[in-house]
Amino acid sequence: MTDVARGSGSGVGPGASGDPQPPAGYVRYSSRSGFTAPWEPLWRKETNLDVTILAVRLDRRHCNSRGTAHGGLITALADNAMSLACEQAAHPAEPVGQIRAATVNLSADFLATSHIGQWLSWTAATDRVGRSLIFAHCTVSADDTITATVSGIYRPMTAAP
């Protein structure tokens, strides 16, 4: 498994659990919809055309009543990351935001919990780009521990004017 597939970092230095700064290579990210605004700041790491990495420093806004990352946060940001990966893979020459990928199916397996202060990252990539559907997967990691795996099917669409 590559470092990109495992998650965001080594667990030490900038970006380590509790450090307010993101690891090197991350830039602020704002979703095109307002849905994720309450969870900001979100971060995105530039990698290559078919891998997207989103991340957040986990705090109370992201958690359920037990103080662990809420499943809704995990699946929503996995969906967002996979959609971005699909858009880039389907139309690499198009500017970001010109193409959309609508979710057809989403499936999540929750493997471990993540806690306040941890660096939670979503690493998404495409598996297959077809004529009308794109298949993708996402690995969710808290620091260096994989906490969830998510798969999705997407339909590429032209963005509304």
N, CA, C and O of each residue as an XYZ file, in Angstrom:
644
protein
N       0.841     -1.167      0.000
C       0.000      0.000      0.000
C       0.893      1.239      0.000
O       1.860      1.299      0.760
N       0.587      2.219     -0.834
C       1.394      3.431     -0.924
C       1.086      4.362      0.234
O       0.074      4.202      0.915
N       1.972      5.351      0.461
C       1.722      6.339      1.502
C       0.422      7.076      1.243
O      -0.317      7.381      2.179
N       0.133      7.367     -0.033
C      -1.099      8.058     -0.380
C      -2.318      7.228      0.004
O      -3.315      7.788      0.460
N      -2.267      5.925     -0.165
C      -3.404      5.075      0.177
C      -3.556      4.926      1.682
O      -4.658      4.666      2.164
N      -2.471      5.086      2.434
C      -2.530      4.905      3.881
C      -3.096      6.108      4.597
O      -3.761      5.934      5.617
N      -2.877      7.285      4.136
C      -3.377      8.441      4.853
C      -2.451      9.629      4.768
O      -1.724      9.797      3.789
N      -2.482     10.455      5.799
C      -1.895     11.776      5.686
C      -0.469     11.917      6.146
O       0.227     12.792      5.632
N       0.018     11.130      7.067
C       1.353     11.428      7.525
C       1.896     10.423      8.500
O       1.324      9.352      8.700
N       3.011     10.780      9.108
C       3.732      9.866      9.973
C       3.253      9.887     11.404
O       3.643      9.018     12.183
N       2.408     10.860     11.791
C       1.967     10.950     13.167
C       2.912     11.774     14.033
O       2.653     11.924     15.227
N       4.003     12.318     13.477
C       4.918     13.170     14.219
C       5.179     14.427     13.410
O       5.078     14.413     12.183
N       5.516     15.523     14.099
C       5.811     16.769     13.404
C       4.542     17.487     12.990
O       3.467     17.168     13.499
N       4.635     18.467     12.062
C       3.457     19.210     11.640
C       2.368     18.264     11.149
O       2.624     17.346     10.370
N       1.159     18.506     11.618
C       0.044     17.658     11.223
C      -0.167     16.491     12.154
O      -1.150     15.766     12.003
N       0.725     16.277     13.120
C       0.545     15.184     14.078
C      -0.664     15.471     14.950
O      -1.122     16.612     15.018
N      -1.177     14.466     15.607
C      -2.367     14.588     16.435
C      -2.266     15.795     17.363
O      -1.323     15.909     18.146
N      -3.241     16.692     17.271
C      -3.299     17.862     18.122
C      -2.630     19.099     17.547
O      -2.920     20.198     18.019
N      -1.759     18.988     16.565
C      -1.086     20.127     15.953
C      -2.109     20.880     15.112
O      -2.738     20.281     14.240
N      -2.295     22.215     15.355
C      -3.313     22.949     14.592
C      -2.966     23.146     13.124
O      -3.860     23.410     12.321
N      -1.708     23.026     12.750
C      -1.304     23.218     11.362
C      -1.415     21.916     10.577
O      -1.144     20.839     11.109
N      -1.819     22.017      9.299
C      -1.879     20.808      8.476
C      -0.473     20.343      8.110
O       0.474     21.128      8.171
N      -0.331     19.089      7.736
C       0.965     18.615      7.242
C       1.366     19.372      5.971
O       0.525     20.000      5.328
N       2.621     19.311      5.623
C       3.137     19.976      4.424
C       2.370     19.522      3.184
O       2.009     18.352      3.057
N       2.128     20.458      2.282
C       1.484     20.133      1.014
C      -0.017     20.351      0.995
O      -0.635     20.222     -0.062
N      -0.625     20.677      2.127
C      -2.070     20.901      2.180
C      -2.383     22.380      2.025
O      -1.656     23.236      2.528
N      -3.481     22.674      1.320
C      -3.974     24.037      1.148
C      -5.435     24.069      1.579
O      -6.111     23.041      1.573
N      -5.922     25.256      1.953
C      -7.331     25.398      2.347
C      -8.222     24.974      1.186
O      -7.922     25.230      0.020
N      -9.327     24.318      1.537
C     -10.275     23.844      0.529
C     -11.672     24.265      0.944
O     -12.063     24.093      2.099
N     -12.414     24.809      0.013
C     -13.821     25.132      0.227
C     -14.628     24.394     -0.815
O     -14.363     24.501     -2.012
N     -15.606     23.651     -0.362
C     -16.469     22.901     -1.262
C     -17.299     23.868     -2.092
O     -17.523     25.010     -1.691
N     -17.751     23.405     -3.247
C     -18.600     24.231     -4.105
C     -20.000     24.375     -3.527
O     -20.737     25.278     -3.923
N     -20.381     23.504     -2.599
C     -21.686     23.636     -1.954
C     -21.467     24.144     -0.539
O     -20.362     24.043     -0.006
N     -22.492     24.682      0.062
C     -22.382     25.165      1.433
C     -22.507     24.071      2.478
O     -22.374     24.335      3.673
N     -22.762     22.846      2.040
C     -23.019     21.744      2.970
C     -21.873     21.519      3.948
O     -22.112     21.230      5.120
N     -20.642     21.646      3.487
C     -19.495     21.359      4.349
C     -18.993     22.590      5.113
O     -18.056     22.475      5.903
N     -19.594     23.759      4.893
C     -19.122     24.992      5.532
C     -19.007     24.888      7.058
O     -18.032     25.397      7.611
N     -19.946     24.257      7.761
C     -19.811     24.173      9.225
C     -18.594     23.376      9.692
O     -18.210     23.479     10.857
N     -17.989     22.598      8.827
C     -16.849     21.754      9.201
C     -15.510     22.409      8.887
O     -14.463     21.864      9.239
N     -15.523     23.551      8.241
C     -14.268     24.178      7.834
C     -13.491     24.678      9.040
O     -14.094     24.990     10.067
N     -12.161     24.764      8.946
C     -11.406     24.671      7.711
C     -11.178     23.227      7.270
O     -10.853     22.347      8.067
N     -11.362     23.025      5.971
C     -11.027     21.756      5.331
C      -9.743     21.981      4.547
O      -9.418     23.109      4.176
N      -9.022     20.903      4.302
C      -7.738     20.994      3.615
C      -7.710     20.012      2.460
O      -8.338     18.954      2.512
N      -6.972     20.373      1.409
C      -6.814     19.502      0.247
C      -5.330     19.413     -0.092
O      -4.607     20.409     -0.055
N      -4.896     18.209     -0.419
C      -3.503     18.010     -0.813
C      -3.465     17.737     -2.304
O      -4.153     16.845     -2.801
N      -2.664     18.505     -3.008
C      -2.496     18.302     -4.444
C      -1.581     17.103     -4.655
O      -0.476     17.058     -4.115
N      -2.037     16.138     -5.433
C      -1.229     14.946     -5.683
C      -1.088     14.740     -7.176
O      -0.135     15.235     -7.778
N      -2.018     14.019     -7.785
C      -2.006     13.829     -9.232
C      -3.447     13.841     -9.715
O      -4.356     14.081     -8.920
N      -3.673     13.592    -10.979
C      -5.010     13.767    -11.542
C      -6.049     12.761    -11.075
O      -7.243     13.037    -11.183
N      -5.646     11.610    -10.561
C      -6.685     10.652    -10.182
C      -6.699     10.316     -8.696
O      -7.365      9.365     -8.287
N      -5.979     11.075     -7.887
C      -6.023     10.896     -6.434
C      -6.360     12.239     -5.805
O      -5.740     13.253     -6.124
N      -7.343     12.245     -4.914
C      -7.724     13.445     -4.187
C      -7.598     13.160     -2.702
O      -8.048     12.116     -2.228
N      -6.994     14.074     -1.967
C      -6.896     13.931     -0.517
C      -7.513     15.164      0.128
O      -7.064     16.286     -0.106
N      -8.545     14.950      0.942
C      -9.141     15.998      1.761
C      -8.835     15.671      3.212
O      -8.607     14.510      3.553
N      -8.829     16.688      4.074
C      -8.514     16.430      5.476
C      -9.093     17.515      6.372
O      -9.461     18.599      5.920
N      -9.160     17.184      7.667
C      -9.633     18.119      8.682
C      -8.983     17.748     10.016
O      -8.705     16.579     10.283
N      -8.750     18.761     10.840
C      -8.329     18.505     12.216
C      -9.624     18.293     12.998
O     -10.445     19.206     13.090
N      -9.813     17.124     13.551
C     -11.067     16.749     14.199
C     -11.305     17.571     15.463
O     -10.450     17.633     16.347
N     -12.488     18.207     15.536
C     -12.892     18.903     16.759
C     -14.352     18.577     17.061
O     -14.966     17.777     16.356
N     -14.906     19.186     18.095
C     -16.264     18.829     18.562
C     -17.322     18.948     17.470
O     -18.284     18.179     17.458
N     -17.158     19.903     16.552
C     -18.149     20.083     15.479
C     -18.268     18.864     14.587
O     -19.290     18.668     13.930
N     -17.234     18.049     14.560
C     -17.169     16.886     13.674
C     -17.592     15.593     14.363
O     -17.602     14.532     13.739
N     -17.940     15.674     15.641
C     -18.102     14.453     16.441
C     -19.537     14.178     16.865
O     -20.388     15.067     16.884
N     -19.772     12.920     17.203
C     -21.045     12.505     17.780
C     -20.992     12.720     19.294
O     -20.026     13.285     19.806
N     -22.027     12.273     20.010
C     -22.100     12.493     21.456
C     -21.034     11.729     22.232
O     -20.804     12.022     23.405
N     -20.388     10.770     21.612
C     -19.327     10.003     22.273
C     -17.941     10.607     22.036
O     -16.938     10.068     22.506
N     -17.887     11.720     21.311
C     -16.604     12.377     21.077
C     -15.772     11.749     19.976
O     -14.568     11.989     19.893
N     -16.402     10.946     19.131
C     -15.687     10.350     17.998
C     -16.269     10.913     16.699
O     -17.389     11.422     16.680
N     -15.502     10.816     15.625
C     -15.950     11.363     14.334
C     -17.315     10.801     13.966
O     -17.532      9.591     14.028
N     -18.225     11.673     13.586
C     -19.584     11.281     13.206
C     -19.559     10.563     11.860
O     -18.848     10.979     10.945
N     -20.323      9.501     11.740
C     -20.400      8.751     10.490
C     -20.870      9.597      9.322
O     -20.465      9.366      8.182
N     -21.725     10.580      9.596
C     -22.187     11.475      8.540
C     -21.056     12.324      7.981
O     -20.985     12.545      6.772
N     -20.174     12.801      8.848
C     -18.993     13.544      8.411
C     -18.107     12.652      7.554
O     -17.644     13.055      6.487
N     -17.878     11.434      8.035
C     -16.992     10.504      7.327
C     -17.519     10.208      5.927
O     -16.764     10.260      4.956
N     -18.814      9.896      5.818
C     -19.355      9.544      4.503
C     -19.508     10.764      3.598
O     -19.272     10.671      2.393
N     -19.902     11.911      4.166
C     -20.078     13.107      3.332
C     -18.756     13.558      2.714
O     -18.708     13.894      1.531
N     -17.689     13.568      3.505
C     -16.405     14.007      2.951
C     -15.768     12.937      2.070
O     -15.011     13.264      1.157
N     -16.064     11.661      2.330
C     -15.616     10.609      1.405
C     -16.307     10.796      0.055
O     -15.675     10.676     -0.994
N     -17.603     11.090      0.088
C     -18.356     11.333     -1.142
C     -17.772     12.532     -1.885
O     -17.613     12.493     -3.105
N     -17.456     13.584     -1.158
C     -16.876     14.779     -1.760
C     -15.525     14.469     -2.396
O     -15.268     14.870     -3.531
N     -14.662     13.757     -1.673
C     -13.327     13.427     -2.194
C     -13.415     12.521     -3.422
O     -12.706     12.737     -4.405
N     -14.286     11.504     -3.366
C     -14.420     10.599     -4.518
C     -14.999     11.325     -5.718
O     -14.582     11.081     -6.850
N     -15.954     12.212     -5.484
C     -16.536     12.985     -6.581
C     -15.464     13.830     -7.271
O     -15.416     13.890     -8.499
N     -14.610     14.478     -6.487
C     -13.514     15.263     -7.075
C     -12.560     14.379     -7.864
O     -12.131     14.752     -8.956
N     -12.223     13.211     -7.323
C     -11.330     12.286     -8.035
C     -11.963     11.836     -9.349
O     -11.279     11.722    -10.366
N     -13.272     11.581     -9.325
C     -13.978     11.157    -10.541
C     -13.982     12.263    -11.587
O     -13.740     12.009    -12.767
N     -14.256     13.485    -11.156
C     -14.269     14.612    -12.081
C     -12.911     14.775    -12.754
O     -12.835     14.993    -13.963
N     -11.849     14.669    -11.979
C     -10.504     14.833    -12.528
C     -10.140     13.694    -13.468
O      -9.515     13.917    -14.505
N     -10.529     12.471    -13.112
C     -10.192     11.310    -13.950
C     -10.980     11.311    -15.253
O     -10.449     10.939    -16.300
N     -12.241     11.728    -15.198
C     -13.091     11.701    -16.384
C     -12.743     12.812    -17.370
O     -12.830     12.620    -18.583
N     -12.353     13.962    -16.854
C     -12.095     15.126    -17.706
C     -10.869     15.879    -17.210
O     -10.997     17.001    -16.720
N      -9.681     15.288    -17.327
C      -8.479     15.922    -16.769
C      -8.129     17.267    -17.396
O      -7.437     18.069    -16.769
N      -8.586     17.533    -18.612
C      -8.255     18.797    -19.271
C      -9.192     19.931    -18.869
O      -8.886     21.099    -19.113
N     -10.325     19.605    -18.258
C     -11.302     20.629    -17.886
C     -10.877     21.331    -16.599
O     -10.307     20.703    -15.707
N     -11.155     22.640    -16.500
C     -10.872     23.343    -15.248
C     -11.732     22.773    -14.118
O     -12.853     22.319    -14.344
N     -11.192     22.806    -12.911
C     -11.948     22.326    -11.756
C     -13.249     23.110    -11.667
O     -13.248     24.333    -11.806
N     -14.351     22.418    -11.439
C     -15.649     23.056    -11.318
C     -16.478     23.033    -12.584
O     -17.665     23.354    -12.534
N     -15.900     22.666    -13.720
C     -16.646     22.626    -14.974
C     -17.410     21.322    -15.152
O     -18.372     21.262    -15.918
N     -16.994     20.301    -14.459
C     -17.625     18.987    -14.539
C     -18.105     18.623    -13.141
O     -17.468     18.979    -12.149
N     -19.213     17.923    -13.062
C     -19.712     17.433    -11.781
C     -19.859     15.926    -11.892
O     -20.006     15.382    -12.987
N     -19.819     15.265    -10.755
C     -20.062     13.825    -10.711
C     -21.154     13.583     -9.677
O     -20.961     13.842     -8.489
N     -22.293     13.091    -10.127
C     -23.423     12.824     -9.239
C     -23.288     11.432     -8.633
O     -22.940     10.476     -9.326
N     -23.562     11.326     -7.350
C     -23.455     10.048     -6.649
C     -24.602      9.132     -7.040
O     -25.769      9.514     -6.952
N     -24.267      7.924     -7.470
C     -25.253      6.893     -7.799
C     -25.375      5.915     -6.633
O     -26.481      5.501     -6.284
N     -24.242      5.544     -6.028
C     -24.232      4.595     -4.914
C     -23.046      4.906     -4.010
O     -21.991      5.333     -4.478
N     -23.232      4.687     -2.701
C     -22.173      4.907     -1.723
C     -22.260      3.814     -0.672
O     -23.340      3.533     -0.153
N     -21.130      3.198     -0.356
C     -21.088      2.130      0.644
C     -19.895      2.360      1.562
O     -18.781      2.588      1.091
N     -20.127      2.301      2.886
C     -19.056      2.576      3.847
C     -18.900      1.435      4.840
O     -19.879      0.835      5.284
N     -17.652      1.153      5.176
C     -17.312      0.207      6.238
C     -16.517      0.979      7.282
O     -15.451      1.521      6.990
N     -17.048      1.024      8.510
C     -16.391      1.732      9.605
C     -15.542      0.738     10.380
O     -16.060     -0.253     10.896
N     -14.238      0.995     10.467
C     -13.283      0.033     11.008
C     -12.741      0.410     12.379
O     -12.416     -0.472     13.173
N     -12.639      1.691     12.669
C     -12.096      2.156     13.946
C     -12.618      3.569     14.204
O     -13.151      4.211     13.299
N     -12.467      4.045     15.424
C     -12.921      5.388     15.761
C     -11.776      6.382     15.626
O     -10.601      6.014     15.636
N     -12.147      7.637     15.501
C     -11.167      8.722     15.492
C     -11.633      9.753     16.510
O     -12.829      9.889     16.769
N     -10.685     10.472     17.080
C     -10.978     11.313     18.237
C     -10.538     12.757     18.027
O      -9.708     13.058     17.170
N     -11.117     13.633     18.831
C     -10.800     15.057     18.781
C      -9.285     15.251     18.835
O      -8.588     14.643     19.647
N      -8.803     16.111     17.949
C      -7.381     16.425     17.872
C      -6.648     15.652     16.793
O      -5.552     16.042     16.390
N      -7.238     14.557     16.316
C      -6.558     13.774     15.282
C      -6.719     14.431     13.913
O      -7.687     15.149     13.663
N      -5.755     14.171     13.034
C      -5.790     14.615     11.640
C      -6.526     13.544     10.861
O      -6.009     12.443     10.671
N      -7.739     13.860     10.406
C      -8.578     12.906      9.686
C      -8.468     13.209      8.197
O      -8.726     14.333      7.767
N      -8.081     12.199      7.407
C      -7.897     12.421      5.969
C      -8.692     11.419      5.151
O      -8.916     10.281      5.562
N      -9.115     11.882      3.970
C      -9.868     11.081      3.007
C      -9.023     11.004      1.747
O      -8.797     12.024      1.095
N      -8.557      9.824      1.395
C      -7.737      9.633      0.200
C      -8.569      8.872     -0.820
O      -8.877      7.696     -0.626
N      -8.933      9.545     -1.907
C      -9.850      8.974     -2.893
C      -9.174      8.805     -4.245
O      -8.335      9.611     -4.648
N      -9.560      7.737     -4.933
C      -9.043      7.466     -6.280
C     -10.111      6.734     -7.077
O     -11.031      6.138     -6.515
N      -9.973      6.790     -8.373
C     -10.908      6.070     -9.232
C     -10.389      4.661     -9.496
O      -9.183      4.423     -9.558
N     -11.335      3.731     -9.651
C     -11.014      2.347     -9.994
C     -11.224      2.087    -11.476
O     -10.436      1.395    -12.120
N     -12.310      2.658    -12.007
C     -12.638      2.442    -13.421
C     -13.472      3.609    -13.912
O     -14.413      4.037    -13.244
N     -13.121      4.123    -15.085
C     -13.872      5.200    -15.721
C     -14.534      4.622    -16.955
O     -13.864      4.280    -17.929
N     -15.860      4.513    -16.908
C     -16.616      4.010    -18.046
C     -17.255      5.155    -18.813
O     -17.032      6.325    -18.502
N     -18.059      4.806    -19.826
C     -18.727      5.848    -20.622
C     -19.746      6.625    -19.811
O     -19.863      7.841    -19.963
N     -20.490      5.936    -18.947
C     -21.540      6.629    -18.207
C     -21.388      6.542    -16.694
O     -22.089      7.251    -15.972
N     -20.499      5.702    -16.197
C     -20.302      5.567    -14.753
C     -18.815      5.534    -14.411
O     -17.983      5.081    -15.197
N     -18.513      6.024    -13.220
C     -17.147      5.989    -12.702
C     -17.195      5.313    -11.335
O     -18.053      5.626    -10.510
N     -16.276      4.393    -11.102
C     -16.202      3.661     -9.841
C     -15.005      4.182     -9.058
O     -13.921      4.358     -9.616
N     -15.201      4.428     -7.762
C     -14.138      5.017     -6.950
C     -14.112      4.391     -5.560
O     -15.055      3.726     -5.133
N     -12.999      4.628     -4.872
C     -12.867      4.178     -3.483
C     -12.157      5.265     -2.680
O     -11.472      6.125     -3.233
N     -12.342      5.201     -1.358
C     -11.739      6.182     -0.472
C     -11.299      5.494      0.814
O     -12.035      4.684      1.377
N     -10.107      5.818      1.269
C      -9.605      5.341      2.554
C      -9.608      6.522      3.514
O      -9.046      7.577      3.216
N     -10.242      6.339      4.666
C     -10.300      7.380      5.688
C      -9.330      6.989      6.797
O      -9.382      5.871      7.309
N      -8.445      7.916      7.165
C      -7.432      7.630      8.185
C      -7.417      8.713      9.247
O      -7.553      9.897      8.941
N      -7.252      8.305     10.494
C      -7.026      9.213     11.614
C      -5.556      9.079     11.972
O      -5.118      8.039     12.463
N      -4.795     10.144     11.719
C      -3.338     10.067     11.795
C      -2.911      8.913     10.885
O      -3.126      9.016      9.677
N      -2.336      7.850     11.369
C      -1.912      6.751     10.491
C      -2.789      5.514     10.593
O      -2.425      4.461     10.070
N      -3.941      5.616     11.259
C      -4.823      4.466     11.439
C      -5.995      4.542     10.471
O      -6.714      5.541     10.453
N      -6.196      3.512      9.675
C      -7.350      3.473      8.772
C      -8.605      3.276      9.619
O      -8.705      2.321     10.390
N      -9.563      4.196      9.464
C     -10.789      4.149     10.259
C     -12.016      3.759      9.447
O     -13.010      3.305     10.013
N     -11.963      3.929      8.133
C     -13.102      3.568      7.286
C     -12.631      3.381      5.853
O     -11.632      3.958      5.424
N     -13.372      2.565      5.130
C     -13.199      2.456      3.684
C     -14.567      2.713      3.064
O     -15.590      2.250      3.567
N     -14.564      3.452      1.973
C     -15.814      3.847      1.330
C     -15.657      3.609     -0.165
O     -14.599      3.873     -0.735
N     -16.712      3.111     -0.795
C     -16.703      2.962     -2.249
C     -17.926      3.664     -2.811
O     -18.953      3.791     -2.144
N     -17.798      4.114     -4.044
C     -18.896      4.840     -4.659
C     -18.938      4.650     -6.162
O     -17.948      4.299     -6.802
N     -20.119      4.895     -6.698
C     -20.338      4.893     -8.143
C     -20.886      6.271     -8.491
O     -21.778      6.780     -7.812
N     -20.349      6.874     -9.550
C     -20.693      8.246     -9.923
C     -21.041      8.346    -11.400
O     -20.551      7.581    -12.230
N     -21.910      9.319    -11.704
C     -22.268      9.623    -13.088
C     -21.735     11.025    -13.401
O     -22.149     11.997    -12.770
N     -20.815     11.136    -14.377
C     -20.309     12.467    -14.724
C     -21.393     13.298    -15.401
O     -22.179     12.787    -16.199
N     -21.422     14.577    -15.070
C     -22.425     15.491    -15.612
C     -21.745     16.813    -15.935
O     -20.732     17.154    -15.324
N     -22.285     17.553    -16.880
C     -21.792     18.892    -17.166
C     -22.328     19.823    -16.096
O     -23.491     19.720    -15.706
N     -21.492     20.731    -15.621
C     -21.893     21.666    -14.571
C     -22.979     22.596    -15.088
O     -22.999     22.961    -16.264
N     -23.880     22.971    -14.189
C     -24.926     23.930    -14.537
C     -24.292     25.309    -14.701
O     -23.319     25.630    -14.018
N     -24.841     26.129    -15.608
C     -24.260     27.474    -15.815
C     -24.416     28.349    -14.598
O     -23.985     29.502    -14.607
